[in-house]
Amino acid sequence: QVQLVESGGGLVQAGGSLRLSCAASETIFSLTDQGWYRQAPGKQRELVAGITSGGSTNYADSVKGRFTISRDNAKNTVYLQMNSLKPEDTAVYYCNAHSRAILYMDYWGQGTQVTVSS
């Protein structure tokens, strides 16, 4: 059963922008840190951006200065704003919510395809 619902993927030209959204339940959202991962064909899944319950963020070196992760607590939603997209950003993007303290709380979105054309 999908616990996180993703939206916002699509096809965009190089240099363009997309914003991904990930909606969770209030319980999941309030008790977890969230992050965005991506997986390209033949590659390992990698962490793109993360945000803690306290608002601290971290980014993969490849997306620093281009991507921004943010959260809307009222909507129980985490976002990934992607600017200056490059063909190498093409991948399936997955939202994750994980609690370090409550170990069974580890949830994934269904994945959304982002394709960047040159």
C-alpha positions, -999 to +999 in steps of 0.1 A: +000+000+000+014+034-010+017+056+021+031+087+003+015+101-029+038+118-053+030+142-082+047+167-105+069+146-127+070+150-164+090+159-195+110+191-196+137+207-217+172+213-204+173+245-184+136+242-174+120+236-140+097+212-122+083+210-087+076+176-072+051+171-044+048+144-018+017+142+004+016+122+037-007+116+065-004+139+095+009+111+116+036+101+092+046+137+084+048+148+120+070+118+132+095+115+103+122+132+084+116+133+047+138+131+016+138+127-022+157+099-038+162+092-075+172+061-095+183+062-132+185+031-153+214+009-143+223+031-114+220+028-076+192+048-059+208+080-044+196+106-020+190+139-037+178+160-008+166+156+027+149+177+054+146+170+091+117+177+114+137+207+126+141+221+091+177+212+085+184+203+048+211+185+029+217+179-008+237+158-031+266+177-046+252+173-081+221+193-073+234+220-049+223+254-061+197+240-084+173+220-062+155+231-031+136+209-006+109+224+015+079+215+036+044+228+041+033+216+076-003+227+072-006+205+041+016+176+053+035+179+021+072+180+011+083+196-021+113+194-044+118+225-065+141+216-094+156+244-115+182+245-143+174+209-151+200+188-169+196+156-190+216+138-162+188+146-138+166+121-157+154+094-133+125+081-113+122+102-082+109+087-049+097+104-018+107+088+015+096+094+051+117+078+079+118+079+116+152+073+133+134+067+167+104+046+155+121+021+133+090+006+116+082+040+102+098+039+068+076+048+039+080+053+002+061+070-026+052+053-058+078+071-078+074+098-105+093+099-138+114+131-145+128+132-181+150+161-192+156+165-229+185+182-245 
